[in-house]
Amino acid sequence: MEFTAKVRTCLWFDGGGQEAAEFYVSLLPDSAIDAISRPSPDAPALVVEFTLAGAPYMILNGGPHYTLTPAASISVLTKDQEETDRLWAALTADGGRESQCGWLVDRFGVSWQIVPEALVRMLNSEDRAAAGRAQSAMLEMRKLDIAALEAAFRGV
């Protein structure tokens, strides 16, 4: 196997890595499976290299020695509520679970942050009181709601 990127994030799985990678690349443009390494032709994938929205990743089906944790997550910056809703629904389906402030854990155990670009703009605003209101609203949410964040930002 020849790696296609000098630096990449490796996610350690206890099986199911190819299925996860195929699911992930189906969610975002500029994503693809780059390479699959198997110990033998009929064996499950050991390493799956993939690109997710232009960022290189790999999954190692390394066994039960390590488990995924929210200490490492995939953060996706979304353009609008439609993209936020679509990704949230896909990633929480089939056993995924919601968390707070735009965080979730997918059915494979990978933690994600689904963050609308609008929230980043609000939090970085020079109007610190408005930014604080947006942050307070975010802290009360699971999936982020851009309209509610904007209303809080404006003080409505």
N, CA, C and O atoms as a GROMACS GRO file, in nm:
protein
  624
    1MET      N    1   0.085  -0.118   0.000
    1MET     CA    2   0.000   0.000   0.000
    1MET      C    3   0.088   0.123   0.000
    1MET      O    4   0.181   0.134   0.080
    2GLU      N    5   0.061   0.215  -0.088
    2GLU     CA    6   0.132   0.341  -0.092
    2GLU      C    7   0.038   0.451  -0.042
    2GLU      O    8  -0.069   0.471  -0.099
    3PHE      N    9   0.080   0.521   0.063
    3PHE     CA   10  -0.003   0.628   0.116
    3PHE      C   11  -0.007   0.744   0.018
    3PHE      O   12   0.094   0.776  -0.046
    4THR      N   13  -0.122   0.807   0.006
    4THR     CA   14  -0.140   0.915  -0.091
    4THR      C   15  -0.120   1.054  -0.030
    4THR      O   16  -0.113   1.152  -0.104
    5ALA      N   17  -0.110   1.064   0.101
    5ALA     CA   18  -0.088   1.193   0.166
    5ALA      C   19   0.021   1.177   0.271
    5ALA      O   20   0.029   1.074   0.338
    6LYS      N   21   0.104   1.277   0.286
    6LYS     CA   22   0.213   1.273   0.384
    6LYS      C   23   0.160   1.268   0.527
    6LYS      O   24   0.213   1.196   0.611
    7VAL      N   25   0.054   1.345   0.555
    7VAL     CA   26  -0.005   1.349   0.690
    7VAL      C   27  -0.154   1.318   0.677
    7VAL      O   28  -0.221   1.368   0.588
    8ARG      N   29  -0.202   1.234   0.766
    8ARG     CA   30  -0.344   1.200   0.766
    8ARG      C   31  -0.385   1.162   0.908
    8ARG      O   32  -0.300   1.126   0.990
    9THR      N   33  -0.513   1.171   0.936
    9THR     CA   34  -0.569   1.128   1.063
    9THR      C   35  -0.605   0.981   1.052
    9THR      O   36  -0.668   0.940   0.955
   10CYS      N   37  -0.565   0.902   1.153
   10CYS     CA   38  -0.597   0.759   1.156
   10CYS      C   39  -0.702   0.734   1.264
   10CYS      O   40  -0.685   0.775   1.379
   11LEU      N   41  -0.808   0.667   1.227
   11LEU     CA   42  -0.913   0.627   1.321
   11LEU      C   43  -0.901   0.476   1.343
   11LEU      O   44  -0.898   0.400   1.247
   12TRP      N   45  -0.894   0.433   1.468
   12TRP     CA   46  -0.877   0.292   1.502
   12TRP      C   47  -1.014   0.229   1.522
   12TRP      O   48  -1.092   0.273   1.606
   13PHE      N   49  -1.043   0.127   1.445
   13PHE     CA   50  -1.170   0.056   1.453
   13PHE      C   51  -1.146  -0.088   1.494
   13PHE      O   52  -1.037  -0.143   1.477
   14ASP      N   53  -1.249  -0.148   1.548
   14ASP     CA   54  -1.248  -0.292   1.578
   14ASP      C   55  -1.337  -0.360   1.474
   14ASP      O   56  -1.431  -0.431   1.511
   15GLY      N   57  -1.308  -0.340   1.346
   15GLY     CA   58  -1.389  -0.396   1.237
   15GLY      C   59  -1.486  -0.292   1.184
   15GLY      O   60  -1.517  -0.194   1.251
   16GLY      N   61  -1.534  -0.315   1.062
   16GLY     CA   62  -1.633  -0.228   1.000
   16GLY      C   63  -1.576  -0.101   0.941
   16GLY      O   64  -1.652  -0.012   0.903
   17GLY      N   65  -1.446  -0.091   0.931
   17GLY     CA   66  -1.383   0.031   0.883
   17GLY      C   67  -1.415   0.065   0.738
   17GLY      O   68  -1.435   0.182   0.704
   18GLN      N   69  -1.420  -0.035   0.654
   18GLN     CA   70  -1.451  -0.008   0.513
   18GLN      C   71  -1.593   0.044   0.499
   18GLN      O   72  -1.618   0.139   0.425
   19GLU      N   73  -1.687  -0.018   0.571
   19GLU     CA   74  -1.826   0.027   0.568
   19GLU      C   75  -1.836   0.173   0.616
   19GLU      O   76  -1.907   0.253   0.556
   20ALA      N   77  -1.765   0.206   0.723
   20ALA     CA   78  -1.767   0.342   0.775
   20ALA      C   79  -1.710   0.440   0.674
   20ALA      O   80  -1.770   0.545   0.648
   21ALA      N   81  -1.596   0.408   0.616
   21ALA     CA   82  -1.534   0.498   0.518
   21ALA      C   83  -1.625   0.519   0.397
   21ALA      O   84  -1.638   0.632   0.349
   22GLU      N   85  -1.687   0.413   0.350
   22GLU     CA   86  -1.779   0.426   0.236
   22GLU      C   87  -1.897   0.515   0.271
   22GLU      O   88  -1.943   0.595   0.189
   23PHE      N   89  -1.947   0.502   0.394
   23PHE     CA   90  -2.056   0.588   0.439
   23PHE      C   91  -2.010   0.733   0.447
   23PHE      O   92  -2.079   0.822   0.396
   24TYR      N   93  -1.896   0.758   0.508
   24TYR     CA   94  -1.847   0.895   0.524
   24TYR      C   95  -1.828   0.964   0.390
   24TYR      O   96  -1.867   1.080   0.374
   25VAL      N   97  -1.766   0.896   0.292
   25VAL     CA   98  -1.741   0.963   0.164
   25VAL      C   99  -1.869   0.989   0.087
   25VAL      O  100  -1.871   1.073  -0.004
   26SER      N  101  -1.977   0.918   0.121
   26SER     CA  102  -2.106   0.943   0.054
   26SER      C  103  -2.171   1.073   0.103
   26SER      O  104  -2.265   1.122   0.040
   27LEU      N  105  -2.123   1.128   0.214
   27LEU     CA  106  -2.188   1.244   0.277
   27LEU      C  107  -2.141   1.379   0.226
   27LEU      O  108  -2.218   1.476   0.229
   28LEU      N  109  -2.017   1.388   0.181
   28LEU     CA  110  -1.959   1.519   0.150
   28LEU      C  111  -1.894   1.521   0.013
   28LEU      O  112  -1.832   1.422  -0.027
   29PRO      N  113  -1.906   1.632  -0.060
   29PRO     CA  114  -1.836   1.642  -0.189
   29PRO      C  115  -1.685   1.641  -0.168
   29PRO      O  116  -1.636   1.663  -0.057
   30ASP      N  117  -1.612   1.615  -0.274
   30ASP     CA  118  -1.465   1.607  -0.271
   30ASP      C  119  -1.418   1.499  -0.175
   30ASP      O  120  -1.321   1.517  -0.102
   31SER      N  121  -1.490   1.385  -0.176
   31SER     CA  122  -1.459   1.272  -0.089
   31SER      C  123  -1.449   1.145  -0.174
   31SER      O  124  -1.522   1.129  -0.271
   32ALA      N  125  -1.360   1.055  -0.135
   32ALA     CA  126  -1.343   0.930  -0.210
   32ALA      C  127  -1.264   0.830  -0.129
   32ALA      O  128  -1.186   0.866  -0.041
   33ILE      N  129  -1.284   0.702  -0.160
   33ILE     CA  130  -1.197   0.597  -0.109
   33ILE      C  131  -1.072   0.601  -0.195
   33ILE      O  132  -1.082   0.593  -0.318
   34ASP      N  133  -0.956   0.612  -0.133
   34ASP     CA  134  -0.830   0.623  -0.208
   34ASP      C  135  -0.759   0.488  -0.223
   34ASP      O  136  -0.701   0.460  -0.328
   35ALA      N  137  -0.764   0.406  -0.119
   35ALA     CA  138  -0.696   0.276  -0.125
   35ALA      C  139  -0.749   0.187  -0.014
   35ALA      O  140  -0.789   0.234   0.093
   36ILE      N  141  -0.748   0.057  -0.041
   36ILE     CA  142  -0.789  -0.042   0.059
   36ILE      C  143  -0.680  -0.149   0.063
   36ILE      O  144  -0.642  -0.203  -0.040
   37SER      N  145  -0.631  -0.178   0.182
   37SER     CA  146  -0.528  -0.280   0.201
   37SER      C  147  -0.589  -0.397   0.277
   37SER      O  148  -0.653  -0.379   0.381
   38ARG      N  149  -0.568  -0.518   0.223
   38ARG     CA  150  -0.618  -0.641   0.286
   38ARG      C  151  -0.500  -0.735   0.308
   38ARG      O  152  -0.410  -0.740   0.224
   39PRO      N  153  -0.498  -0.808   0.419
   39PRO     CA  154  -0.389  -0.904   0.440
   39PRO      C  155  -0.387  -1.015   0.334
   39PRO      O  156  -0.282  -1.069   0.301
   40SER      N  157  -0.505  -1.047   0.282
   40SER     CA  158  -0.517  -1.143   0.171
   40SER      C  159  -0.640  -1.102   0.090
   40SER      O  160  -0.726  -1.031   0.142
   41PRO      N  161  -0.650  -1.146  -0.034
   41PRO     CA  162  -0.760  -1.100  -0.121
   41PRO      C  163  -0.900  -1.122  -0.065
   41PRO      O  164  -0.991  -1.044  -0.093
   42ASP      N  165  -0.919  -1.228   0.013
   42ASP     CA  166  -1.054  -1.257   0.064
   42ASP      C  167  -1.075  -1.208   0.208
   42ASP      O  168  -1.180  -1.235   0.267
   43ALA      N  169  -0.977  -1.138   0.265
   43ALA     CA  170  -0.987  -1.090   0.403
   43ALA      C  171  -1.054  -0.953   0.408
   43ALA      O  172  -1.052  -0.880   0.309
   44PRO      N  173  -1.113  -0.919   0.523
   44PRO     CA  174  -1.166  -0.783   0.538
   44PRO      C  175  -1.054  -0.680   0.528
   44PRO      O  176  -0.936  -0.712   0.547
   45ALA      N  177  -1.090  -0.558   0.499
   45ALA     CA  178  -0.992  -0.450   0.489
   45ALA      C  179  -0.919  -0.433   0.622
   45ALA      O  180  -0.981  -0.434   0.728
   46LEU      N  181  -0.788  -0.418   0.615
   46LEU     CA  182  -0.708  -0.385   0.732
   46LEU      C  183  -0.695  -0.233   0.743
   46LEU      O  184  -0.712  -0.176   0.851
   47VAL      N  185  -0.665  -0.168   0.629
   47VAL     CA  186  -0.649  -0.024   0.625
   47VAL      C  187  -0.732   0.030   0.508
   47VAL      O  188  -0.727  -0.023   0.397
   48VAL      N  189  -0.808   0.135   0.536
   48VAL     CA  190  -0.884   0.204   0.432
   48VAL      C  191  -0.839   0.348   0.433
   48VAL      O  192  -0.856   0.418   0.533
   49GLU      N  193  -0.781   0.393   0.323
   49GLU     CA  194  -0.745   0.534   0.307
   49GLU      C  195  -0.858   0.603   0.235
   49GLU      O  196  -0.912   0.550   0.138
   50PHE      N  197  -0.895   0.722   0.282
   50PHE     CA  198  -1.001   0.796   0.215
   50PHE      C  199  -0.980   0.945   0.234
   50PHE      O  200  -0.911   0.990   0.325
   51THR      N  201  -1.042   1.019   0.145
   51THR     CA  202  -1.040   1.164   0.151
   51THR      C  203  -1.181   1.210   0.184
   51THR      O  204  -1.277   1.169   0.118
   52LEU      N  205  -1.193   1.294   0.284
   52LEU     CA  206  -1.322   1.344   0.328
   52LEU      C  207  -1.322   1.495   0.312
   52LEU      O  208  -1.255   1.566   0.387
   53ALA      N  209  -1.398   1.544   0.213
   53ALA     CA  210  -1.403   1.688   0.182
   53ALA      C  211  -1.262   1.744   0.165
   53ALA      O  212  -1.232   1.853   0.213
   54GLY      N  213  -1.176   1.668   0.097
   54GLY     CA  214  -1.041   1.711   0.069
   54GLY      C  215  -0.939   1.679   0.177
   54GLY      O  216  -0.820   1.694   0.154
   55ALA      N  217  -0.982   1.635   0.295
   55ALA     CA  218  -0.891   1.604   0.405
   55ALA      C  219  -0.861   1.453   0.407
   55ALA      O  220  -0.953   1.372   0.399
   56PRO      N  221  -0.733   1.416   0.419
   56PRO     CA  222  -0.698   1.273   0.418
   56PRO      C  223  -0.721   1.207   0.554
   56PRO      O  224  -0.690   1.263   0.659
   57TYR      N  225  -0.776   1.087   0.548
   57TYR     CA  226  -0.799   1.003   0.666
   57TYR      C  227  -0.761   0.861   0.633
   57TYR      O  228  -0.744   0.824   0.517
   58MET      N  229  -0.746   0.782   0.737
   58MET     CA  230  -0.739   0.639   0.719
   58MET      C  231  -0.806   0.573   0.838
   58MET      O  232  -0.807   0.626   0.949
   59ILE      N  233  -0.862   0.456   0.812
   59ILE     CA  234  -0.918   0.374   0.918
   59ILE      C  235  -0.835   0.248   0.924
   59ILE      O  236  -0.810   0.183   0.822
   60LEU      N  237  -0.793   0.213   1.043
   60LEU     CA  238  -0.721   0.089   1.069
   60LEU      C  239  -0.814  -0.002   1.148
   60LEU      O  240  -0.855   0.031   1.259
   61ASN      N  241  -0.846  -0.116   1.089
   61ASN     CA  242  -0.924  -0.217   1.161
   61ASN      C  243  -0.825  -0.293   1.250
   61ASN      O  244  -0.782  -0.404   1.216
   62GLY      N  245  -0.789  -0.232   1.362
   62GLY     CA  246  -0.680  -0.282   1.446
   62GLY      C  247  -0.723  -0.372   1.559
   62GLY      O  248  -0.638  -0.424   1.631
   63GLY      N  249  -0.852  -0.392   1.578
   63GLY     CA  250  -0.897  -0.480   1.685
   63GLY      C  251  -0.943  -0.404   1.808
   63GLY      O  252  -0.952  -0.281   1.807
   64PRO      N  253  -0.972  -0.478   1.914
   64PRO     CA  254  -1.036  -0.419   2.033
   64PRO      C  255  -0.941  -0.350   2.130
   64PRO      O  256  -0.984  -0.310   2.238
   65HIS      N  257  -0.814  -0.335   2.094
   65HIS     CA  258  -0.716  -0.281   2.189
   65HIS      C  259  -0.742  -0.136   2.227
   65HIS      O  260  -0.712  -0.094   2.339
   66TYR      N  261  -0.798  -0.058   2.134
   66TYR     CA  262  -0.825   0.083   2.158
   66TYR      C  263  -0.968   0.113   2.114
   66TYR      O  264  -1.022   0.045   2.026
   67THR      N  265  -1.028   0.215   2.174
   67THR     CA  266  -1.163   0.253   2.135
   67THR      C  267  -1.166   0.401   2.098
   67THR      O  268  -1.084   0.480   2.144
   68LEU      N  269  -1.262   0.435   2.015
   68LEU     CA  270  -1.281   0.575   1.975
   68LEU      C  271  -1.334   0.654   2.094
   68LEU      O  272  -1.402   0.600   2.181
   69THR      N  273  -1.302   0.783   2.098
   69THR     CA  274  -1.342   0.870   2.208
   69THR      C  275  -1.372   1.009   2.153
   69THR      O  276  -1.317   1.048   2.050
   70PRO      N  277  -1.458   1.086   2.220
   70PRO     CA  278  -1.484   1.222   2.177
   70PRO      C  279  -1.363   1.314   2.187
   70PRO      O  280  -1.368   1.428   2.141
   71ALA      N  281  -1.254   1.266   2.247
   71ALA     CA  282  -1.133   1.348   2.255
   71ALA      C  283  -1.078   1.379   2.116
   71ALA      O  284  -1.002   1.474   2.098
   72ALA      N  285  -1.116   1.299   2.018
   72ALA     CA  286  -1.082   1.324   1.877
   72ALA      C  287  -1.214   1.318   1.800
   72ALA      O  288  -1.291   1.223   1.814
   73SER      N  289  -1.238   1.420   1.718
   73SER     CA  290  -1.364   1.424   1.644
   73SER      C  291  -1.340   1.480   1.505
   73SER      O  292  -1.236   1.539   1.476
   74ILE      N  293  -1.438   1.459   1.419
   74ILE     CA  294  -1.436   1.518   1.285
   74ILE      C  295  -1.531   1.638   1.289
   74ILE      O  296  -1.648   1.624   1.322
   75SER      N  297  -1.479   1.754   1.256
   75SER     CA  298  -1.558   1.876   1.257
   75SER      C  299  -1.590   1.916   1.114
   75SER      O  300  -1.501   1.926   1.030
   76VAL      N  301  -1.718   1.939   1.087
   76VAL     CA  302  -1.763   1.977   0.953
   76VAL      C  303  -1.828   2.115   0.961
   76VAL      O  304  -1.921   2.136   1.038
   77LEU      N  305  -1.778   2.206   0.882
   77LEU     CA  306  -1.834   2.340   0.870
   77LEU      C  307  -1.940   2.337   0.761
   77LEU      O  308  -1.910   2.309   0.645
   78THR      N  309  -2.064   2.367   0.798
   78THR     CA  310  -2.175   2.359   0.703
   78THR      C  311  -2.213   2.498   0.652
   78THR      O  312  -2.198   2.597   0.723
   79LYS      N  313  -2.263   2.502   0.529
   79LYS     CA  314  -2.298   2.630   0.464
   79LYS      C  315  -2.432   2.685   0.512
   79LYS      O  316  -2.449   2.806   0.523
   80ASP      N  317  -2.528   2.595   0.542
   80ASP     CA  318  -2.664   2.641   0.574
   80ASP      C  319  -2.735   2.536   0.658
   80ASP      O  320  -2.679   2.431   0.690
   81GLN      N  321  -2.861   2.567   0.694
   81GLN     CA  322  -2.938   2.476   0.778
   81GLN      C  323  -2.968   2.345   0.705
   81GLN      O  324  -2.971   2.238   0.767
   82GLU      N  325  -2.990   2.353   0.575
   82GLU     CA  326  -3.019   2.231   0.498
   82GLU      C  327  -2.903   2.132   0.507
   82GLU      O  328  -2.925   2.013   0.530
   83GLU      N  329  -2.779   2.178   0.489
   83GLU     CA  330  -2.663   2.089   0.499
   83GLU      C  331  -2.646   2.040   0.642
   83GLU      O  332  -2.614   1.923   0.665
   84THR      N  333  -2.667   2.128   0.739
   84THR     CA  334  -2.659   2.089   0.880
   84THR      C  335  -2.758   1.978   0.910
   84THR      O  336  -2.723   1.877   0.970
   85ASP      N  337  -2.882   1.997   0.867
   85ASP     CA  338  -2.988   1.897   0.892
   85ASP      C  339  -2.957   1.765   0.823
   85ASP      O  340  -2.976   1.658   0.881
   86ARG      N  341  -2.911   1.771   0.697
   86ARG     CA  342  -2.882   1.649   0.620
   86ARG      C  343  -2.772   1.567   0.686
   86ARG      O  344  -2.787   1.446   0.703
   87LEU      N  345  -2.663   1.632   0.722
   87LEU     CA  346  -2.554   1.560   0.787
   87LEU      C  347  -2.594   1.507   0.924
   87LEU      O  348  -2.561   1.393   0.959
   88TRP      N  349  -2.664   1.588   0.999
   88TRP     CA  350  -2.709   1.547   1.133
   88TRP      C  351  -2.797   1.422   1.123
   88TRP      O  352  -2.778   1.326   1.198
   89ALA      N  353  -2.892   1.424   1.032
   89ALA     CA  354  -2.982   1.309   1.016
   89ALA      C  355  -2.906   1.184   0.974
   89ALA      O  356  -2.929   1.076   1.029
   90ALA      N  357  -2.816   1.197   0.878
   90ALA     CA  358  -2.740   1.081   0.830
   90ALA      C  359  -2.650   1.024   0.939
   90ALA      O  360  -2.641   0.902   0.955
   91LEU      N  361  -2.584   1.111   1.012
   91LEU     CA  362  -2.487   1.064   1.112
   91LEU      C  363  -2.551   1.013   1.240
   91LEU      O  364  -2.490   0.932   1.310
   92THR      N  365  -2.671   1.058   1.272
   92THR     CA  366  -2.738   1.007   1.392
   92THR      C  367  -2.829   0.888   1.362
   92THR      O  368  -2.882   0.826   1.454
   93ALA      N  369  -2.847   0.854   1.234
   93ALA     CA  370  -2.933   0.741   1.195
   93ALA      C  371  -2.869   0.608   1.235
   93ALA      O  372  -2.748   0.599   1.254
   94ASP      N  373  -2.952   0.509   1.247
   94ASP     CA  374  -2.909   0.369   1.266
   94ASP      C  375  -2.818   0.349   1.387
   94ASP      O  376  -2.721   0.273   1.380
   95GLY      N  377  -2.848   0.416   1.497
   95GLY     CA  378  -2.771   0.394   1.619
   95GLY      C  379  -2.680   0.508   1.658
   95GLY      O  380  -2.616   0.502   1.763
   96GLY      N  381  -2.672   0.613   1.576
   96GLY     CA  382  -2.596   0.731   1.617
   96GLY      C  383  -2.670   0.801   1.730
   96GLY      O  384  -2.788   0.775   1.752
   97ARG      N  385  -2.602   0.889   1.800
   97ARG     CA  386  -2.670   0.958   1.910
   97ARG      C  387  -2.626   1.104   1.918
   97ARG      O  388  -2.510   1.139   1.896
   98GLU      N  389  -2.723   1.187   1.950
   98GLU     CA  390  -2.701   1.330   1.963
   98GLU      C  391  -2.628   1.361   2.093
   98GLU      O  392  -2.638   1.287   2.191
   99SER      N  393  -2.555   1.469   2.091
   99SER     CA  394  -2.496   1.523   2.212
   99SER      C  395  -2.529   1.672   2.214
   99SER      O  396  -2.624   1.714   2.148
  100GLN      N  397  -2.454   1.751   2.287
  100GLN     CA  398  -2.480   1.894   2.301
  100GLN      C  399  -2.399   1.977   2.202
  100GLN      O  400  -2.294   1.932   2.155
  101CYS      N  401  -2.446   2.096   2.173
  101CYS     CA  402  -2.370   2.200   2.103
  101CYS      C  403  -2.319   2.160   1.966
  101CYS      O  404  -2.208   2.197   1.927
  102GLY      N  405  -2.398   2.084   1.891
  102GLY     CA  406  -2.358   2.043   1.757
  102GLY      C  407  -2.273   1.918   1.751
  102GLY      O  408  -2.223   1.883   1.645
  103TRP      N  409  -2.256   1.850   1.863
  103TRP     CA  410  -2.179   1.725   1.868
  103TRP      C  411  -2.272   1.606   1.856
  103TRP      O  412  -2.388   1.611   1.899
  104LEU      N  413  -2.220   1.500   1.797
  104LEU     CA  414  -2.292   1.372   1.789
  104LEU      C  415  -2.190   1.260   1.780
  104LEU      O  416  -2.072   1.283   1.754
  105VAL      N  417  -2.237   1.138   1.801
  105VAL     CA  418  -2.156   1.019   1.780
  105VAL      C  419  -2.230   0.934   1.679
  105VAL      O  420  -2.347   0.902   1.698
  106ASP      N  421  -2.161   0.896   1.571
  106ASP     CA  422  -2.227   0.816   1.468
  106ASP      C  423  -2.236   0.669   1.508
  106ASP      O  424  -2.185   0.631   1.613
  107ARG      N  425  -2.301   0.589   1.428
  107ARG     CA  426  -2.323   0.447   1.460
  107ARG      C  427  -2.194   0.367   1.470
  107ARG      O  428  -2.195   0.256   1.525
  108PHE      N  429  -2.084   0.420   1.419
  108PHE     CA  430  -1.955   0.352   1.426
  108PHE      C  431  -1.876   0.393   1.550
  108PHE      O  432  -1.772   0.334   1.580
  109GLY      N  433  -1.926   0.493   1.623
  109GLY     CA  434  -1.858   0.541   1.743
  109GLY      C  435  -1.768   0.661   1.724
  109GLY      O  436  -1.699   0.702   1.817
  110VAL      N  437  -1.769   0.720   1.602
  110VAL     CA  438  -1.687   0.838   1.574
  110VAL      C  439  -1.765   0.963   1.615
  110VAL      O  440  -1.883   0.977   1.584
  111SER      N  441  -1.697   1.054   1.685
  111SER     CA  442  -1.757   1.181   1.727
  111SER      C  443  -1.742   1.284   1.615
  111SER      O  444  -1.639   1.290   1.548
  112TRP      N  445  -1.847   1.363   1.597
  112TRP     CA  446  -1.851   1.467   1.495
  112TRP      C  447  -1.900   1.596   1.557
  112TRP      O  448  -1.976   1.595   1.654
  113GLN      N  449  -1.856   1.708   1.501
  113GLN     CA  450  -1.910   1.839   1.531
  113GLN      C  451  -1.966   1.892   1.400
  113GLN      O  452  -1.893   1.905   1.302
  114ILE      N  453  -2.094   1.924   1.398
  114ILE     CA  454  -2.158   1.981   1.279
  114ILE      C  455  -2.183   2.128   1.310
  114ILE      O  456  -2.272   2.162   1.388
  115VAL      N  457  -2.102   2.215   1.248
  115VAL     CA  458  -2.096   2.356   1.287
  115VAL      C  459  -2.131   2.446   1.167
  115VAL      O  460  -2.056   2.450   1.069
  116PRO      N  461  -2.242   2.516   1.173
  116PRO     CA  462  -2.275   2.610   1.064
  116PRO      C  463  -2.175   2.726   1.058
  116PRO      O  464  -2.134   2.779   1.161
  117GLU      N  465  -2.137   2.765   0.937
  117GLU     CA  466  -2.049   2.881   0.918
  117GLU      C  467  -2.104   3.004   0.989
  117GLU      O  468  -2.028   3.086   1.041
  118ALA      N  469  -2.236   3.017   0.990
  118ALA     CA  470  -2.299   3.133   1.054
  118ALA      C  471  -2.262   3.143   1.202
  118ALA      O  472  -2.240   3.253   1.253
  119LEU      N  473  -2.253   3.030   1.271
  119LEU     CA  474  -2.217   3.033   1.413
  119LEU      C  475  -2.074   3.084   1.430
  119LEU      O  476  -2.047   3.163   1.520
  120VAL      N  477  -1.984   3.040   1.346
  120VAL     CA  478  -1.845   3.084   1.355
  120VAL      C  479  -1.839   3.236   1.337
  120VAL      O  480  -1.768   3.304   1.411
  121ARG      N  481  -1.912   3.288   1.239
  121ARG     CA  482  -1.915   3.434   1.219
  121ARG      C  483  -1.969   3.505   1.343
  121ARG      O  484  -1.915   3.607   1.386
  122MET      N  485  -2.076   3.451   1.400
  122MET     CA  486  -2.135   3.514   1.518
  122MET      C  487  -2.038   3.513   1.636
  122MET      O  488  -2.020   3.614   1.704
  123LEU      N  489  -1.975   3.399   1.661
  123LEU     CA  490  -1.884   3.387   1.775
  123LEU      C  491  -1.761   3.475   1.760
  123LEU      O  492  -1.700   3.515   1.860
  124ASN      N  493  -1.724   3.506   1.636
  124ASN     CA  494  -1.607   3.590   1.610
  124ASN      C  495  -1.642   3.737   1.590
  124ASN      O  496  -1.556   3.818   1.554
  125SER      N  497  -1.768   3.772   1.614
  125SER     CA  498  -1.813   3.910   1.596
  125SER      C  499  -1.741   4.004   1.693
  125SER      O  500  -1.708   3.966   1.806
  126GLU      N  501  -1.718   4.127   1.648
  126GLU     CA  502  -1.662   4.230   1.736
  126GLU      C  503  -1.763   4.271   1.843
  126GLU      O  504  -1.725   4.324   1.947
  127ASP      N  505  -1.891   4.247   1.818
  127ASP     CA  506  -1.995   4.275   1.918
  127ASP      C  507  -1.995   4.159   2.016
  127ASP      O  508  -2.064   4.059   1.996
  128ARG      N  509  -1.917   4.172   2.121
  128ARG     CA  510  -1.896   4.061   2.215
  128ARG      C  511  -2.024   4.024   2.290
  128ARG      O  512  -2.042   3.907   2.326
  129ALA      N  513  -2.112   4.120   2.314
  129ALA     CA  514  -2.239   4.088   2.381
  129ALA      C  515  -2.324   3.999   2.290
  129ALA      O  516  -2.383   3.902   2.336
  130ALA      N  517  -2.330   4.034   2.161
  130ALA     CA  518  -2.406   3.952   2.065
  130ALA      C  519  -2.344   3.814   2.053
  130ALA      O  520  -2.416   3.714   2.049
  131ALA      N  521  -2.212   3.808   2.047
  131ALA     CA  522  -2.142   3.679   2.039
  131ALA      C  523  -2.174   3.594   2.162
  131ALA      O  524  -2.195   3.474   2.151
  132GLY      N  525  -2.179   3.657   2.278
  132GLY     CA  526  -2.212   3.586   2.402
  132GLY      C  527  -2.354   3.532   2.400
  132GLY      O  528  -2.379   3.421   2.449
  133ARG      N  529  -2.447   3.609   2.344
  133ARG     CA  530  -2.586   3.561   2.334
  133ARG      C  531  -2.594   3.440   2.241
  133ARG      O  532  -2.664   3.343   2.270
  134ALA      N  533  -2.521   3.445   2.129
  134ALA     CA  534  -2.520   3.331   2.036
  134ALA      C  535  -2.459   3.209   2.104
  134ALA      O  536  -2.510   3.098   2.089
  135GLN      N  537  -2.351   3.228   2.177
  135GLN     CA  538  -2.288   3.116   2.246
  135GLN      C  539  -2.382   3.057   2.351
  135GLN      O  540  -2.392   2.935   2.362
  136SER      N  541  -2.450   3.141   2.426
  136SER     CA  542  -2.545   3.092   2.527
  136SER      C  543  -2.656   3.011   2.462
  136SER      O  544  -2.696   2.907   2.514
  137ALA      N  545  -2.705   3.058   2.347
  137ALA     CA  546  -2.809   2.984   2.275
  137ALA      C  547  -2.755   2.849   2.228
  137ALA      O  548  -2.823   2.747   2.240
  138MET      N  549  -2.632   2.848   2.175
  138MET     CA  550  -2.571   2.724   2.129
  138MET      C  551  -2.560   2.622   2.242
  138MET      O  552  -2.584   2.503   2.220
  139LEU      N  553  -2.526   2.666   2.360
  139LEU     CA  554  -2.508   2.576   2.473
  139LEU      C  555  -2.637   2.504   2.512
  139LEU      O  556  -2.632   2.401   2.580
  140GLU      N  557  -2.751   2.557   2.471
  140GLU     CA  558  -2.880   2.495   2.501
  140GLU      C  559  -2.927   2.398   2.391
  140GLU      O  560  -3.030   2.333   2.407
  141MET      N  561  -2.853   2.389   2.282
  141MET     CA  562  -2.897   2.311   2.166
  141MET      C  563  -2.825   2.177   2.157
  141MET      O  564  -2.718   2.157   2.215
  142ARG      N  565  -2.886   2.088   2.084
  142ARG     CA  566  -2.820   1.966   2.038
  142ARG      C  567  -2.775   1.994   1.895
  142ARG      O  568  -2.662   2.038   1.873
  143LYS      N  569  -2.864   1.969   1.797
  143LYS     CA  570  -2.835   2.011   1.660
  143LYS      C  571  -2.847   2.162   1.657
  143LYS      O  572  -2.940   2.218   1.714
  144LEU      N  573  -2.753   2.228   1.590
  144LEU     CA  574  -2.753   2.374   1.589
  144LEU      C  575  -2.856   2.427   1.490
  144LEU      O  576  -2.866   2.381   1.377
  145ASP      N  577  -2.932   2.525   1.537
  145ASP     CA  578  -3.042   2.587   1.462
  145ASP      C  579  -2.998   2.730   1.428
  145ASP      O  580  -2.995   2.817   1.515
  146ILE      N  581  -2.966   2.752   1.302
  146ILE     CA  582  -2.911   2.881   1.260
  146ILE      C  583  -3.008   2.996   1.288
  146ILE      O  584  -2.966   3.101   1.336
  147ALA      N  585  -3.137   2.978   1.258
  147ALA     CA  586  -3.234   3.086   1.281
  147ALA      C  587  -3.240   3.123   1.430
  147ALA      O  588  -3.245   3.241   1.463
  148ALA      N  589  -3.240   3.025   1.517
  148ALA     CA  590  -3.244   3.053   1.661
  148ALA      C  591  -3.114   3.118   1.709
  148ALA      O  592  -3.116   3.206   1.795
  149LEU      N  593  -3.002   3.075   1.653
  149LEU     CA  594  -2.873   3.137   1.686
  149LEU      C  595  -2.870   3.282   1.642
  149LEU      O  596  -2.823   3.369   1.715
  150GLU      N  597  -2.921   3.310   1.520
  150GLU     CA  598  -2.923   3.446   1.469
  150GLU      C  599  -3.016   3.534   1.551
  150GLU      O  600  -2.986   3.651   1.574
  151ALA      N  601  -3.129   3.478   1.595
  151ALA     CA  602  -3.222   3.556   1.678
  151ALA      C  603  -3.154   3.592   1.811
  151ALA      O  604  -3.166   3.705   1.858
  152ALA      N  605  -3.086   3.495   1.870
  152ALA     CA  606  -3.015   3.523   1.994
  152ALA      C  607  -2.906   3.628   1.974
  152ALA      O  608  -2.889   3.717   2.056
  153PHE      N  609  -2.834   3.615   1.864
  153PHE     CA  610  -2.728   3.710   1.831
  153PHE      C  611  -2.783   3.852   1.822
  153PHE      O  612  -2.722   3.946   1.872
  154ARG      N  613  -2.900   3.866   1.757
  154ARG     CA  614  -2.962   3.997   1.741
  154ARG      C  615  -3.033   4.045   1.868
  154ARG      O  616  -3.074   4.161   1.877
  155GLY      N  617  -3.047   3.956   1.966
  155GLY     CA  618  -3.114   3.993   2.090
  155GLY      C  619  -3.263   3.990   2.081
  155GLY      O  620  -3.333   4.056   2.158
  156VAL      N  621  -3.314   3.911   1.986
  156VAL     CA  622  -3.459   3.901   1.964
  156VAL      C  623  -3.516   3.793   2.054
  156VAL      O  624  -3.637   3.768   2.051
   0.00000   0.00000   0.00000
